Amino acid sequence: MELLDRSLVAERAVNDMMIVDESGLEYVDTEIGPHPLSYVRELLTDEERVVFERRYEMPIDDLIDEVVEEKGGSRAIANLTYFADRRLEVLAHAFERHPEVLVAARQELGILPPGYLEQYAEDIFSYLFGCAMGRWDVRIGRDPSLAPPLSEDLFAPVPLCPPGMLVGPDGFPAVDAPEGYPLELPPNRVLVDEPGHRWDVEAAVIAAAQVLFDDPDAIVAEMLEILGRRSVREYLRRDFFKSHLKRYSKSRRKAPIYWQLTLKKAPWGVWVYVPTLTRETLYAVAHEARRRERLAAEAVVRLEDEKAQGGAGRSVRKVTEDLHAETKLTEEVRAFRAEAERVAELGWEPDADDGIILNAAVVADLVPAWKDAAATRKEIRAGKYPWATVSRFKDVL
């Protein structure tokens, strides 16, 4: 509701500056639709409550089609013209009721829009991941009153950092964890998908949950149940990047800030935080791959000895399966490490002015889950982006 309140203040300020008279305001309301907060606060009738419950649980596109058919094609309903909550605002126009009336009705009826629980669980995991990476300040998540206050001046400069970001004493995004901060931050902002690793991504996300929630185990278990996954690791491996990519996409622009650098098939990889991505980060990634390659090679030798001894207490079939898995892992990690080293040695440094996708194209072979990176690399090689810093490396990508 606060966003709606602020949008109404802004709308009135613009109208006053433009000296819009009553006939002008009436025209705007006819063309675009009244502001949602301009409607009456009368309670819904029993008949309206039945319709409201059905509509609230409809997919948003079906809801809009039905309301447009009933009310007409006002831009406020048919287009993407909304301030904070499209569903709530479309329903406000449909029933001509103040949003607070509809919120109260929704709470009383105990209804949720389709996909709400799944989206909410994804939102929480996204925030926890950001805390684990050092983007968000988990102390503010725990106690929102710690966030810096927003200016009441609608025309004040936009804050340098979002209110919930982890910042250093200089007001810029923190490089290191502040003194007394409840979470450790990974060096180079690199988390590794490897159980038992010092900077294991699953352990880091769970640690953030333990700081944020009073009952982290129950909450994480409930989120996993909603999302249909057995563990945080399984969710991060299979679903998180897809969800994150969707969250950080708008129109044709796709700008995910957490990249999943991973093997094509074997279960291992690293996560990097793009705003801190440098050439040194790539060397850190290569170092982790080299370490994992060495461990896998040692496991292969050990399993070959075990197989030669007839299983040494285990079935030969199981030992053979483990040996095959470690052999494949060794091959994949070796290729991954070689590519990370090759890119690091190009002399390329990520350039924020190039944009996320052009930077991702350089490491396209390390982000197999993001097909756009490989497609963009082809375009760079063909000379499509001569203005970009990365174009200087088009012949060696």
Secondary structure, DSSP 8 states (H G I E B T S, - for coil): -HHHHHHHHHHHHHHHHHT--HHHHHHHHHHT---GGGSB-----HHHHHHHHHHHTS-HHHHHHHHHHHH---HHHHSS--SS-HHHHHHHHHHTB-HHHHHHHHHHHT---TTHHHHHHHHHHHHHHHHHHTSB-HHHHH-GGGS----S-TTS---SS-TTB-B-TTSSB-SS--TT-SS---GGGEEEE-TT-TTBHHHHHHHHHHHH-SSHHHHHHHHHHHHT-SSHHHHIIIIIHHHHHHHTEETTEE--SEEEEE-SSSS-EEEEEGGG--HHHHHHHHHHHHHHHHHHHHHHHHHHHHHHTTTTTS-HHHHHHHHHHHHHHHHHHHHHHHHHHHHHTTT----GGG-HHHHHHHTGGG-TT-HHHHHHHHHHHTT--TTSGGGGGTTT-
